[in-house]
Amino acid sequence: MSSHRIEVECVRLKEKCSVFEEFSTDDIRFMIETLKKHILQKLPPESLTCSQYYQTEVYKTQTTCPMVFTNYIVSIDVSFLYLIEDLSIKLFSIVRKINIDIESNLCLILDEVLSQPTPVLPIWLAPIQLIIIPTSPELKKDAVEISKKLRGRIRVDSSNEKFSKKLRKVANSLIPIIGIISERDKLNNTITLKFRKNNSQKTLTIEEANRLLNQE
């Protein structure tokens, strides 16, 4: 997608949903590309038998129409092809064109997110999955070192603000996970993850944290 088109998409999204004002162009670019890949993974393969096609999450429908399935809006243009094989006729459906309304889908997701008691982006869609906050200034370097071992979209809050103020700042964001680094975490080479959506937390090894971030 060209830079100009991304800029246009950003303007449209900000007009449709004001929450996009807090995202940078790079953040929105990431969400657009990630959502597109996510939806395409849920679509049926390019060529399916008719019976296989109707077993997918795409419901029986006319050959071309907008539809909602797996909570997304997609227009699929399907053509049908009869093939003669071993003296029997088989019907195949060929997906010729897929149109994904990214703007509407992103706005639907954001509307759903904002309706929750604690609004956070899905981990797979969030430009920043995890923000790491050390419990004291002395642990800043340790927080940075641990962030380098994590495979994900990570930010470290290395500001001089108090720990409690840093937590309050995150409460006004859509970042889904807070990573807390304490003296105990430093000694054990662990990280305590707080999942904001359900207000739960786990202390994990770096390897366990990487598995969690990547499976989401």
ROSE-4610 file (N, C-alpha, C; in Angstrom, 1 decimal, always signed):
// ROSE-4610
residu = [M/M/M/S/S/S/S/S/S/H/H/H/R/R/R/I/I/I/E/E/E/V/V/V/E/E/E/C/C/C/V/V/V/R/R/R/L/L/L/K/K/K/E/E/E/K/K/K/C/C/C/S/S/S/V/V/V/F/F/F/E/E/E/E/E/E/F/F/F/S/S/S/T/T/T/D/D/D/D/D/D/I/I/I/R/R/R/F/F/F/M/M/M/I/I/I/E/E/E/T/T/T/L/L/L/K/K/K/K/K/K/H/H/H/I/I/I/L/L/L/Q/Q/Q/K/K/K/L/L/L/P/P/P/P/P/P/E/E/E/S/S/S/L/L/L/T/T/T/C/C/C/S/S/S/Q/Q/Q/Y/Y/Y/Y/Y/Y/Q/Q/Q/T/T/T/E/E/E/V/V/V/Y/Y/Y/K/K/K/T/T/T/Q/Q/Q/T/T/T/T/T/T/C/C/C/P/P/P/M/M/M/V/V/V/F/F/F/T/T/T/N/N/N/Y/Y/Y/I/I/I/V/V/V/S/S/S/I/I/I/D/D/D/V/V/V/S/S/S/F/F/F/L/L/L/Y/Y/Y/L/L/L/I/I/I/E/E/E/D/D/D/L/L/L/S/S/S/I/I/I/K/K/K/L/L/L/F/F/F/S/S/S/I/I/I/V/V/V/R/R/R/K/K/K/I/I/I/N/N/N/I/I/I/D/D/D/I/I/I/E/E/E/S/S/S/N/N/N/L/L/L/C/C/C/L/L/L/I/I/I/L/L/L/D/D/D/E/E/E/V/V/V/L/L/L/S/S/S/Q/Q/Q/P/P/P/T/T/T/P/P/P/V/V/V/L/L/L/P/P/P/I/I/I/W/W/W/L/L/L/A/A/A/P/P/P/I/I/I/Q/Q/Q/L/L/L/I/I/I/I/I/I/I/I/I/P/P/P/T/T/T/S/S/S/P/P/P/E/E/E/L/L/L/K/K/K/K/K/K/D/D/D/A/A/A/V/V/V/E/E/E/I/I/I/S/S/S/K/K/K/K/K/K/L/L/L/R/R/R/G/G/G/R/R/R/I/I/I/R/R/R/V/V/V/D/D/D/S/S/S/S/S/S/N/N/N/E/E/E/K/K/K/F/F/F/S/S/S/K/K/K/K/K/K/L/L/L/R/R/R/K/K/K/V/V/V/A/A/A/N/N/N/S/S/S/L/L/L/I/I/I/P/P/P/I/I/I/I/I/I/G/G/G/I/I/I/I/I/I/S/S/S/E/E/E/R/R/R/D/D/D/K/K/K/L/L/L/N/N/N/N/N/N/T/T/T/I/I/I/T/T/T/L/L/L/K/K/K/F/F/F/R/R/R/K/K/K/N/N/N/N/N/N/S/S/S/Q/Q/Q/K/K/K/T/T/T/L/L/L/T/T/T/I/I/I/E/E/E/E/E/E/A/A/A/N/N/N/R/R/R/L/L/L/L/L/L/N/N/N/Q/Q/Q/E/E/E]
num = [1/1/1/2/2/2/3/3/3/4/4/4/5/5/5/6/6/6/7/7/7/8/8/8/9/9/9/10/10/10/11/11/11/12/12/12/13/13/13/14/14/14/15/15/15/16/16/16/17/17/17/18/18/18/19/19/19/20/20/20/21/21/21/22/22/22/23/23/23/24/24/24/25/25/25/26/26/26/27/27/27/28/28/28/29/29/29/30/30/30/31/31/31/32/32/32/33/33/33/34/34/34/35/35/35/36/36/36/37/37/37/38/38/38/39/39/39/40/40/40/41/41/41/42/42/42/43/43/43/44/44/44/45/45/45/46/46/46/47/47/47/48/48/48/49/49/49/50/50/50/51/51/51/52/52/52/53/53/53/54/54/54/55/55/55/56/56/56/57/57/57/58/58/58/59/59/59/60/60/60/61/61/61/62/62/62/63/63/63/64/64/64/65/65/65/66/66/66/67/67/67/68/68/68/69/69/69/70/70/70/71/71/71/72/72/72/73/73/73/74/74/74/75/75/75/76/76/76/77/77/77/78/78/78/79/79/79/80/80/80/81/81/81/82/82/82/83/83/83/84/84/84/85/85/85/86/86/86/87/87/87/88/88/88/89/89/89/90/90/90/91/91/91/92/92/92/93/93/93/94/94/94/95/95/95/96/96/96/97/97/97/98/98/98/99/99/99/100/100/100/101/101/101/102/102/102/103/103/103/104/104/104/105/105/105/106/106/106/107/107/107/108/108/108/109/109/109/110/110/110/111/111/111/112/112/112/113/113/113/114/114/114/115/115/115/116/116/116/117/117/117/118/118/118/119/119/119/120/120/120/121/121/121/122/122/122/123/123/123/124/124/124/125/125/125/126/126/126/127/127/127/128/128/128/129/129/129/130/130/130/131/131/131/132/132/132/133/133/133/134/134/134/135/135/135/136/136/136/137/137/137/138/138/138/139/139/139/140/140/140/141/141/141/142/142/142/143/143/143/144/144/144/145/145/145/146/146/146/147/147/147/148/148/148/149/149/149/150/150/150/151/151/151/152/152/152/153/153/153/154/154/154/155/155/155/156/156/156/157/157/157/158/158/158/159/159/159/160/160/160/161/161/161/162/162/162/163/163/163/164/164/164/165/165/165/166/166/166/167/167/167/168/168/168/169/169/169/170/170/170/171/171/171/172/172/172/173/173/173/174/174/174/175/175/175/176/176/176/177/177/177/178/178/178/179/179/179/180/180/180/181/181/181/182/182/182/183/183/183/184/184/184/185/185/185/186/186/186/187/187/187/188/188/188/189/189/189/190/190/190/191/191/191/192/192/192/193/193/193/194/194/194/195/195/195/196/196/196/197/197/197/198/198/198/199/199/199/200/200/200/201/201/201/202/202/202/203/203/203/204/204/204/205/205/205/206/206/206/207/207/207/208/208/208/209/209/209/210/210/210/211/211/211/212/212/212/213/213/213/214/214/214/215/215/215/216/216/216]
x = [+0.8/+0.0/+0.9/+0.6/+1.5/+1.3/+2.3/+2.3/+1.1/+0.8/-0.3/-1.6/-1.7/-3.0/-3.1/-2.0/-2.1/-2.5/-2.0/-2.4/-3.9/-4.4/-5.8/-6.6/-6.2/-6.8/-6.8/-5.7/-5.6/-6.6/-6.7/-7.7/-9.1/-9.4/-10.8/-11.1/-10.1/-10.3/-10.5/-9.7/-9.9/-11.2/-11.7/-13.0/-14.2/-14.0/-15.0/-15.0/-13.8/-13.7/-12.6/-13.0/-12.0/-10.9/-11.1/-10.1/-8.8/-8.9/-7.7/-6.8/-7.3/-6.5/-5.2/-5.3/-4.2/-3.1/-3.4/-2.4/-1.6/-0.4/+0.5/+0.1/+0.7/+0.4/+1.0/+2.2/+2.8/+2.0/+1.4/+0.5/-0.7/-1.3/-2.5/-2.1/-1.0/-0.5/-0.3/+0.3/+0.4/-0.9/-1.9/-3.2/-4.0/-3.8/-4.5/-3.9/-2.6/-1.9/-2.2/-2.2/-2.4/-3.8/-4.8/-6.2/-6.4/-5.9/-6.1/-5.6/-4.4/-3.8/-4.7/-5.1/-6.0/-7.3/-7.9/-9.2/-8.9/-7.9/-7.6/-7.3/-6.7/-6.4/-7.7/-8.8/-10.1/-11.0/-10.5/-11.3/-11.1/-12.0/-11.8/-10.7/-10.1/-9.0/-9.6/-8.8/-9.2/-10.1/-9.9/-10.7/-11.2/-12.5/-13.1/-14.2/-14.5/-15.7/-16.9/-18.0/-19.2/-19.5/-19.5/-19.8/-18.8/-17.5/-16.5/-16.8/-17.2/-17.4/-18.5/-19.6/-20.7/-20.4/-19.3/-19.0/-18.1/-17.6/-16.8/-17.7/-17.1/-17.8/-18.5/-18.2/-18.9/-20.3/-21.3/-22.6/-23.1/-24.1/-24.7/-25.2/-24.9/-25.3/-25.3/-25.6/-25.6/-24.2/-23.9/-22.6/-21.8/-22.4/-21.6/-22.5/-22.0/-22.7/-21.8/-22.0/-21.3/-21.9/-21.0/-21.5/-20.7/-21.2/-20.5/-20.3/-19.0/-18.7/-17.5/-17.4/-16.4/-16.2/-17.3/-17.3/-16.7/-16.5/-15.9/-16.8/-16.6/-17.4/-16.5/-17.0/-16.2/-17.1/-16.7/-17.5/-16.7/-17.4/-16.7/-17.5/-16.7/-17.3/-17.0/-18.0/-17.8/-18.3/-17.6/-18.1/-18.1/-19.0/-19.1/-18.7/-18.0/-17.4/-17.8/-18.4/-18.7/-17.5/-17.1/-16.0/-16.5/-16.1/-16.4/-15.2/-15.4/-14.2/-14.7/-14.1/-14.5/-16.0/-16.5/-17.9/-18.9/-18.4/-19.4/-19.1/-20.2/-20.1/-19.8/-18.8/-18.5/-18.6/-19.1/-19.3/-18.2/-17.5/-16.4/-16.8/-16.5/-16.7/-15.3/-15.1/-13.9/-14.1/-13.3/-13.4/-12.5/-13.2/-12.6/-12.0/-12.7/-12.3/-12.8/-11.9/-12.3/-12.0/-13.0/-12.9/-13.1/-12.1/-12.2/-12.3/-13.4/-13.6/-12.8/-11.5/-10.6/-11.1/-11.5/-11.9/-13.1/-14.1/-15.3/-15.0/-14.1/-13.8/-13.0/-12.0/-11.3/-12.2/-13.1/-14.0/-14.9/-15.3/-16.2/-15.4/-14.1/-13.3/-13.1/-12.8/-12.6/-13.8/-15.0/-16.3/-16.5/-16.2/-16.3/-15.3/-14.1/-13.1/-13.5/-14.0/-14.4/-15.6/-16.4/-17.6/-17.3/-16.0/-15.7/-15.4/-15.5/-15.2/-13.7/-12.8/-11.4/-11.0/-11.1/-10.8/-9.3/-9.1/-7.7/-7.8/-6.8/-6.8/-6.5/-7.0/-6.6/-5.1/-4.5/-3.0/-2.4/-3.1/-2.6/-2.7/-3.6/-3.7/-3.0/-2.6/-2.1/-0.7/-0.5/+0.9/+1.9/+1.5/+2.3/+1.6/+2.1/+1.5/+1.7/+2.9/+3.4/+4.2/+3.9/+4.7/+5.3/+6.7/+7.4/+7.7/+7.3/+7.5/+8.3/+9.5/+10.3/+9.7/+9.8/+9.2/+10.0/+11.3/+12.1/+13.1/+13.6/+14.6/+15.8/+16.2/+17.4/+17.2/+16.0/+15.7/+15.5/+15.7/+15.5/+16.4/+17.7/+18.5/+18.1/+17.7/+17.2/+16.0/+15.1/+13.9/+14.2/+15.2/+15.6/+16.3/+17.1/+17.7/+16.7/+15.7/+14.6/+13.8/+13.6/+12.8/+13.5/+14.8/+15.6/+15.5/+15.1/+15.0/+13.6/+12.7/+11.3/+11.0/+10.2/+9.9/+8.5/+8.4/+7.0/+7.1/+6.0/+6.0/+6.0/+7.2/+7.5/+7.9/+7.4/+7.9/+8.3/+9.4/+9.8/+9.6/+8.9/+8.7/+9.9/+10.9/+12.1/+12.1/+10.9/+10.8/+11.1/+11.3/+11.6/+10.4/+9.2/+8.0/+7.9/+7.0/+6.8/+6.1/+6.4/+5.8/+4.2/+3.6/+2.1/+1.6/+2.4/+1.9/+2.0/+3.1/+3.2/+2.1/+1.6/+0.5/-0.8/-0.9/-2.1/-2.1/-0.9/-0.9/-1.3/-0.8/-1.2/-2.7/-3.3/-4.8/-5.6/-5.0/-5.6/-5.3/-4.6/-4.2/-4.9/-4.7/-5.3/-4.3/-3.2/-2.2/-2.7/-2.7/-3.3/-2.6/-1.2/-0.4/+0.6/+0.7/+1.8/+2.8/+4.0/+5.1/+5.8/+5.7/+6.3/+7.6/+8.7/+10.0/+10.3/+10.4/+10.7/+12.1/+12.6/+13.8/+13.7/+12.6/+12.5/+12.6/+11.9/+12.0/+13.5/+14.2/+15.6/+16.4/+16.2/+16.9/+16.6/+15.3/+14.8/+14.7/+15.1/+15.0/+13.6/+12.7/+11.2/+10.7/+9.4/+8.6/+7.2/+6.6/+5.2/+4.3/+3.5/+2.6/+1.2/+0.7/-0.7/-1.5/-2.6/-3.5/-4.6/-4.6/-5.6/-7.0/-7.3/-8.7/-9.4/-8.8/-9.5/-8.8/-7.8/-7.1/-6.5/-5.9/-5.2/-3.7/-2.9/-1.5/-0.8/+0.4/+1.2/+2.6/+3.4/+4.9/+5.4/+6.1/+6.6/+8.1/+8.6/+10.0/+10.0/+11.1/+11.2/+10.7/+11.1/+10.6/+9.1/+8.5/+7.0/+6.4/+6.9/+6.4/+6.4/+7.5/+7.6/+6.6/+6.4/+5.4/+4.0/+3.7/+2.4/+2.2/+3.2/+3.1/+3.0/+3.6/+3.6/+2.4/+1.9/+0.7/-0.6/-0.5/-1.6/-1.6]
y = [-1.2/+0.0/+1.2/+2.2/+3.4/+4.3/+5.2/+6.1/+7.1/+7.5/+8.4/+7.8/+6.5/+5.8/+5.6/+5.3/+5.2/+6.5/+7.6/+8.9/+9.2/+8.8/+8.9/+8.0/+6.8/+5.9/+6.4/+7.0/+7.6/+8.7/+9.6/+10.7/+10.2/+9.2/+8.6/+8.0/+7.2/+6.5/+7.5/+8.6/+9.6/+10.3/+10.5/+11.1/+10.1/+8.8/+7.9/+7.6/+7.5/+7.1/+7.9/+8.8/+9.8/+9.1/+7.9/+7.3/+7.1/+7.1/+6.9/+8.1/+9.2/+10.4/+10.2/+9.2/+8.9/+8.0/+7.5/+6.6/+7.4/+7.0/+7.6/+6.9/+7.5/+6.9/+5.5/+5.3/+4.0/+3.0/+3.4/+2.5/+2.1/+3.1/+2.8/+1.9/+2.2/+1.3/-0.1/-0.3/-1.6/-2.3/-1.6/-2.2/-2.6/-1.7/-2.0/-3.3/-3.4/-4.6/-5.8/-5.7/-6.8/-7.4/-6.4/-6.8/-7.5/-7.0/-7.6/-9.0/-9.3/-10.6/-11.5/-11.0/-11.7/-12.2/-11.3/-11.7/-12.7/-12.5/-13.4/-14.8/-14.9/-16.3/-17.0/-16.2/-16.9/-17.1/-16.7/-16.9/-18.3/-18.8/-20.2/-20.1/-21.2/-21.3/-20.8/-20.5/-20.0/-21.0/-22.3/-23.2/-24.3/-24.5/-25.5/-26.2/-27.4/-28.1/-27.4/-27.5/-26.8/-27.2/-28.5/-29.0/-28.4/-28.4/-27.8/-26.3/-25.6/-24.2/-23.9/-24.7/-24.4/-24.9/-25.6/-26.0/-25.0/-24.0/-22.9/-22.0/-20.9/-19.9/-18.9/-19.0/-18.2/-18.9/-18.2/-18.9/-18.9/-19.8/-19.8/-18.4/-18.0/-16.7/-16.6/-15.4/-15.2/-15.1/-15.0/-15.1/-13.8/-12.7/-11.5/-10.7/-10.5/-9.6/-9.4/-8.2/-8.0/-8.9/-9.4/-10.3/-10.1/-10.5/-10.5/-12.0/-12.4/-13.7/-13.6/-14.4/-14.3/-12.8/-12.1/-10.7/-9.7/-10.1/-9.1/-8.9/-7.8/-7.4/-7.7/-8.6/-8.9/-9.1/-8.7/-8.9/-10.0/-11.1/-12.2/-12.4/-12.4/-12.7/-14.1/-15.0/-16.4/-16.8/-17.6/-18.1/-19.7/-20.3/-21.8/-22.4/-23.5/-24.2/-25.7/-26.2/-27.6/-28.4/-29.4/-30.2/-31.7/-32.3/-33.7/-34.5/-35.4/-36.2/-37.6/-38.6/-40.0/-40.2/-39.5/-39.6/-39.0/-38.3/-37.6/-36.1/-35.4/-33.9/-33.5/-32.6/-32.1/-30.6/-30.0/-28.5/-27.9/-27.0/-26.3/-24.8/-24.2/-22.8/-22.1/-21.1/-20.4/-19.0/-18.6/-17.2/-16.4/-15.5/-14.7/-13.4/-12.8/-11.5/-11.3/-10.8/-10.6/-9.1/-8.4/-7.0/-6.9/-6.4/-6.2/-4.8/-4.4/-3.0/-2.8/-2.5/-2.3/-1.2/-0.1/+1.0/+0.7/+0.1/-0.3/-1.4/-2.3/-3.4/-2.9/-2.0/-1.4/-0.6/+0.2/+1.0/+0.1/-1.1/-2.0/-2.5/-2.9/-3.4/-2.4/-1.1/-0.1/+0.2/+0.2/+0.4/-0.6/-1.9/-3.0/-2.8/-2.5/-2.2/-1.2/-0.1/+1.1/+0.8/-0.2/-0.6/-1.4/-1.9/-2.8/-2.0/-2.6/-1.9/-1.4/-2.2/-1.7/-1.8/-0.7/-0.8/-1.1/-2.2/-2.5/-3.1/-2.9/-3.6/-5.1/-5.9/-7.3/-7.4/-8.3/-8.4/-8.6/-9.3/-9.5/-8.2/-7.3/-6.1/-4.9/-4.9/-3.7/-3.4/-2.1/-1.7/-1.9/-1.7/-2.0/-3.0/-4.2/-5.3/-5.1/-4.7/-4.7/-3.5/-2.9/-1.8/-2.2/-2.1/-2.6/-1.4/-1.6/-0.5/-1.1/-0.5/-0.9/-0.3/-1.0/-0.5/+0.6/+0.7/+1.7/+2.2/+3.4/+4.0/+3.1/+2.4/+1.5/+0.3/+0.0/-1.1/-0.8/+0.5/+0.9/+0.1/-0.1/-0.8/-2.3/-2.8/-4.2/-4.4/-3.4/-3.4/-3.4/-2.6/-2.5/-3.8/-4.4/-5.7/-6.8/-6.8/-7.8/-7.6/-6.3/-6.0/-6.5/-6.5/-7.0/-8.5/-9.2/-10.7/-11.1/-10.1/-10.5/-10.3/-11.2/-11.1/-10.6/-9.3/-8.7/-7.2/-6.6/-5.1/-4.5/-4.1/-3.8/-2.3/-1.7/-0.3/-0.4/+0.3/+0.5/+1.9/+2.0/+3.4/+3.6/+4.4/+4.7/+6.1/+6.7/+8.1/+8.1/+9.3/+9.5/+9.7/+9.4/+9.5/+8.4/+8.6/+7.5/+6.4/+5.2/+4.0/+4.1/+4.6/+4.7/+5.6/+6.7/+7.6/+6.9/+6.1/+5.4/+4.4/+3.8/+2.9/+3.6/+4.8/+5.6/+6.1/+6.4/+6.8/+5.6/+4.4/+3.3/+3.0/+3.4/+3.2/+4.0/+5.0/+5.9/+5.5/+4.4/+3.9/+2.6/+2.1/+0.9/-0.3/-0.1/-1.2/-2.3/-3.5/-4.7/-5.2/-5.1/-5.8/-4.9/-4.9/-4.2/-5.2/-5.0/-5.8/-5.1/-5.7/-5.1/-5.8/-5.0/-5.5/-5.1/-6.0/-5.7/-6.3/-6.1/-6.7/-8.2/-8.8/-10.2/-10.7/-10.0/-10.4/-10.3/-9.3/-9.1/-10.4/-10.8/-11.9/-13.2/-13.4/-14.7/-14.7/-13.5/-13.4/-13.7/-13.0/-13.2/-11.8/-11.8/-10.6/-10.9/-9.9/-10.0/-9.3/-10.1/-9.5/-9.3/-8.1/-7.7/-7.5/-8.4/-8.3/-7.4/-6.3/-5.2/-5.6/-6.4/-6.7/-7.4/-8.3/-9.0/-8.8/-7.8/-7.5/-8.6/-9.6/-10.7/-10.5/-11.2/-11.1/-12.5/-12.6/-13.8/-13.4/-14.2/-14.0/-15.1/-14.8/-15.7/-15.6/-16.7/-16.6/-15.9/-15.5/-14.8/-15.7/-17.0/-17.9/-18.1/-18.2/-18.3/-17.0/-15.9/-14.6/-14.5/-15.0/-15.0/-15.9/-17.0/-18.0/-17.3/-16.6/-16.0/-14.9/-14.0/-12.9/-13.4/-14.5/-14.9/-15.8/-16.5/-17.3/-16.4/-15.2/-14.2/-13.6]
z = [+0.0/+0.0/+0.0/-0.9/-1.0/+0.2/+0.4/+1.5/+1.3/+0.1/-0.1/+0.3/-0.1/+0.2/+1.7/+2.4/+3.8/+4.5/+4.0/+4.5/+4.3/+3.2/+2.9/+3.9/+4.1/+5.0/+6.4/+6.8/+8.2/+8.4/+7.4/+7.5/+7.6/+6.7/+6.7/+8.1/+8.6/+9.9/+11.0/+11.0/+12.1/+12.0/+10.8/+10.6/+11.1/+10.8/+11.2/+12.7/+13.3/+14.6/+15.3/+16.2/+16.8/+17.6/+18.0/+18.8/+18.0/+16.7/+15.9/+15.9/+16.5/+16.6/+17.5/+18.4/+19.3/+18.7/+17.4/+16.8/+15.7/+15.6/+14.5/+13.2/+12.1/+10.8/+10.7/+11.4/+11.4/+12.1/+13.2/+14.0/+13.2/+12.5/+11.7/+10.5/+9.9/+8.8/+9.3/+10.5/+11.0/+11.2/+11.8/+12.0/+10.8/+9.7/+8.4/+7.9/+7.8/+7.2/+8.1/+9.4/+10.3/+10.2/+10.1/+10.0/+8.7/+7.6/+6.3/+6.3/+6.8/+6.9/+7.8/+8.9/+9.8/+9.2/+8.4/+7.8/+6.6/+5.8/+4.7/+5.2/+6.4/+7.0/+7.3/+7.5/+7.9/+6.7/+5.5/+4.3/+3.7/+2.9/+2.3/+1.3/+1.0/-0.1/-1.4/-2.4/-3.7/-4.4/-4.2/-5.0/-4.0/-3.9/-3.0/-3.7/-3.3/-3.8/-3.2/-3.9/-3.4/-2.0/-1.7/-0.3/+0.7/+0.3/+1.2/+1.5/+0.4/+0.5/+1.6/+1.5/+2.4/+3.8/+4.0/+5.4/+6.1/+5.3/+5.9/+6.6/+7.2/+8.0/+7.0/+5.8/+4.8/+4.5/+4.8/+4.7/+3.3/+3.1/+1.7/+1.4/+0.2/-0.2/-1.7/-2.2/-3.7/-4.1/-5.4/-5.9/-5.5/-5.3/-4.9/-4.0/-2.8/-1.8/-0.6/+0.0/+1.3/+2.4/+3.2/+4.3/+5.5/+6.6/+7.9/+8.3/+8.5/+9.0/+9.9/+10.9/+11.9/+12.3/+12.4/+12.8/+11.9/+10.6/+9.7/+8.5/+7.8/+6.6/+5.4/+4.5/+3.3/+2.2/+1.0/-0.2/-1.0/-1.3/-2.1/-3.4/-4.5/-5.8/-6.1/-6.2/-6.4/-7.8/-8.6/-9.8/-9.6/-10.4/-10.2/-11.5/-11.4/-12.6/-12.5/-13.6/-13.7/-14.3/-13.7/-14.3/-14.5/-15.6/-15.8/-15.5/-14.5/-14.1/-13.8/-14.4/-14.3/-14.6/-15.6/-16.1/-15.1/-14.1/-13.2/-13.2/-13.0/-13.0/-11.5/-11.4/-10.1/-10.1/-9.1/-9.0/-8.1/-8.7/-7.9/-7.8/-6.7/-6.6/-6.6/-7.3/-7.5/-6.9/-5.9/-5.4/-6.3/-7.1/-8.1/-7.5/-6.5/-6.0/-4.6/-3.8/-2.4/-2.1/-1.6/-1.2/+0.3/+1.0/+2.4/+2.8/+3.4/+3.9/+5.2/+5.0/+6.2/+7.1/+6.5/+7.4/+8.3/+7.7/+8.5/+9.5/+9.1/+10.0/+11.2/+10.9/+12.0/+13.0/+12.4/+13.2/+14.1/+13.5/+14.2/+15.4/+15.2/+16.3/+17.4/+16.9/+17.9/+18.7/+18.0/+18.7/+19.8/+19.4/+20.4/+21.5/+21.2/+22.3/+23.2/+22.7/+23.6/+24.4/+24.0/+24.8/+26.0/+26.1/+27.2/+28.5/+29.7/+30.9/+31.0/+30.5/+30.3/+28.8/+28.1/+26.7/+26.4/+25.7/+25.2/+23.8/+23.0/+21.7/+21.8/+20.9/+20.9/+20.8/+21.4/+21.5/+20.0/+19.2/+17.8/+17.0/+17.3/+16.5/+17.1/+18.4/+19.0/+18.5/+18.0/+17.6/+18.7/+20.0/+21.1/+22.0/+22.0/+22.8/+24.3/+24.6/+26.0/+26.3/+27.4/+27.9/+29.2/+29.3/+30.5/+31.4/+32.7/+33.6/+34.8/+35.1/+36.2/+37.5/+38.6/+39.8/+40.5/+40.1/+40.6/+39.6/+39.7/+38.7/+38.5/+39.6/+39.5/+38.6/+38.3/+37.4/+35.9/+35.6/+34.2/+33.2/+33.5/+32.6/+32.5/+33.6/+33.6/+32.8/+32.8/+32.0/+30.5/+30.2/+28.8/+28.3/+29.2/+28.8/+28.6/+29.5/+29.4/+28.1/+27.8/+26.5/+25.3/+25.3/+24.2/+24.0/+25.0/+25.0/+24.5/+24.6/+24.2/+22.7/+22.1/+20.7/+20.6/+20.4/+20.3/+20.0/+20.1/+19.9/+21.3/+21.8/+23.2/+23.3/+24.4/+24.7/+26.2/+26.5/+27.9/+28.4/+29.5/+30.1/+31.0/+30.4/+31.2/+31.7/+31.8/+32.3/+33.8/+34.3/+35.7/+36.6/+36.0/+36.8/+37.8/+38.8/+39.8/+39.2/+39.8/+39.3/+39.2/+40.2/+40.3/+39.2/+38.8/+37.8/+36.4/+36.2/+35.0/+34.8/+35.8/+35.7/+35.4/+35.9/+35.6/+34.2/+33.6/+32.2/+31.3/+31.6/+30.8/+30.8/+32.0/+32.1/+31.1/+30.6/+29.6/+28.1/+28.0/+26.6/+26.3/+25.1/+24.6/+24.6/+25.3/+25.3/+26.2/+25.7/+26.4/+27.6/+27.6/+28.6/+29.3/+30.6/+31.3/+31.8/+31.5/+32.1/+33.2/+34.4/+35.6/+35.9/+36.1/+36.5/+37.9/+38.8/+40.2/+40.5/+41.8/+42.2/+42.1/+42.5/+42.4/+41.0/+40.0/+38.6/+38.1/+38.6/+38.2/+38.7/+39.9/+40.4/+39.8/+39.4/+38.8/+37.3/+36.7/+35.2/+34.7/+35.4/+35.0/+34.7/+34.3/+34.1/+34.6/+35.3/+35.7/+34.7/+34.1/+33.1/+33.7/+33.5/+33.9/+32.7/+32.6/+31.4/+31.8/+31.1/+31.5/+31.3/+30.2/+29.9/+31.0/+31.7/+32.8/+34.2/+34.2/+35.4/+36.1/+35.3/+35.9/+35.7/+36.4/+36.2/+36.4/+35.7/+35.8/+35.8/+36.6/+36.6/+35.7/+34.6/+33.7/+33.4/+33.0/+32.5/+31.1/+30.6/+29.3/+28.2/+28.3/+27.3/+27.3/+28.5/+28.6/+28.0/+28.4/+27.9/+26.4/+25.8/+24.3/+23.7/+24.3/+23.7/+23.7/+24.8/+25.0/+24.0/+23.8/+22.9/+21.5/+21.1/+19.7/+19.4/+20.4/+20.1/+19.9/+20.5/+20.4/+19.0]
